[in-house]
Amino acid sequence: MTGKTAIVGNGDGIMVFKAAGVATFPAENEKKARDILRKIAKEYQIIFLTEDLAKPLTEFLKRFDEAPYPVVVSIPSGESEGYGMEVLKSAMERALGVDILFNKD
């Protein structure tokens, strides 16, 4: 694994990542995103996936939790519904046993 980073998403918004050296993979729907993820999973260590595509692929994305790489990270897209933050919160609680980022106490 070479430590390469990619983003899979819907729309032109992902193109800004190209300037930072992130490989971009446009996907207009969840079927296309799933196909792309299958193809790039062995080549990229970190894969960002826009929230609008990650949410319908929740069950499919669980397979990536079983291996250390790639790390698939949901990021907000357009009108964020908070799905990405919920996934992050769940992962933190699973890894650490506590909610250190979002605990208001």
N, C-alpha and C positions, 0 to 999 in steps of 0.2 A: 504494500500500500504506500503510495507516494505522498499522501497528505493533501491531495487535490480537493477543491471545493466546487460544488455545483449548486445551481438553483433551478427548480422546476416550477413553472408558474404560468398563469393565464394573463396575457396582455403584455403591453410594452413596458410595464413597470419593472419587469425583471432585468431589462437591458441596462439599467443603471449599475447593476452588479458587475457587468462586463468590464467597466472601467476599473474595478478593483481586482480584476484578474480571476473572477469567478466564471466558470463555464455556465452558459445559460441554455436552458432547454424549454422552449415554449410548449405548452400543452393547453389545448382549448377545452378539455374535459377530463374527468377522472379516469376514463379508460386509457386515454393517451398518456396521462401522468403515470398510471400503473405500468404501462408498457415501457416508458422511459426509465422509471425506477428499476425495473427488472434488468434493463440493459446496462445501466451505469453503476449499479450497486457495488460491483467488485472493483471498479476503477476509482471511485471517489470516496474519501474518508468522511467528509461532511457534506450533507445534501440538505439544502433549504427547500422547503415546499410551502407554497402559498396556502394560507388558511382555507381559501375557497375550494382547493383541491384536497387538502389534508382531511378535512372533516368527513367527506363521503368515503375516504379510504382508511378510516380508523382501524377496521379489522385487518386489512391488508398490511398496514404499517406495523402491526404488532410483531410480525416476523422479524423485523429489524431490531427489536428489543432483545432478541436471543443471542446476538453477536455483538462484539465490541464496536465493529465498524460495518457499514457506515452508520454514522449518527444522523438520523433524519430529524430536522428541526422545523416545526411549523412556524411560519412568520405571518403577521397580519397582511391582509390584502384588501384594498378598498375599504369598505365598511366592515371593520372588524367586529365579530360577534363575541370575542373573548375566548374562542376555542384554543388558540395557541397558548394563551396564558394558563388555561386550565390544564393543558397537556404538560406544560412546564411545571406547574404546581404538583401535579400527580407524580411526575418523574422525580422531583426533588424529595417528596415525601417517601417515595419508594426507596430511593437511594440512601437517604439520611435518617429516615424514620420520623422526621419532624418537618414542619412547614416553616423554613427559616426566611423565606422571601416575602410571603404574603400574610404572615401571622400578625394581626393588629394588636395583640396583647402585649 
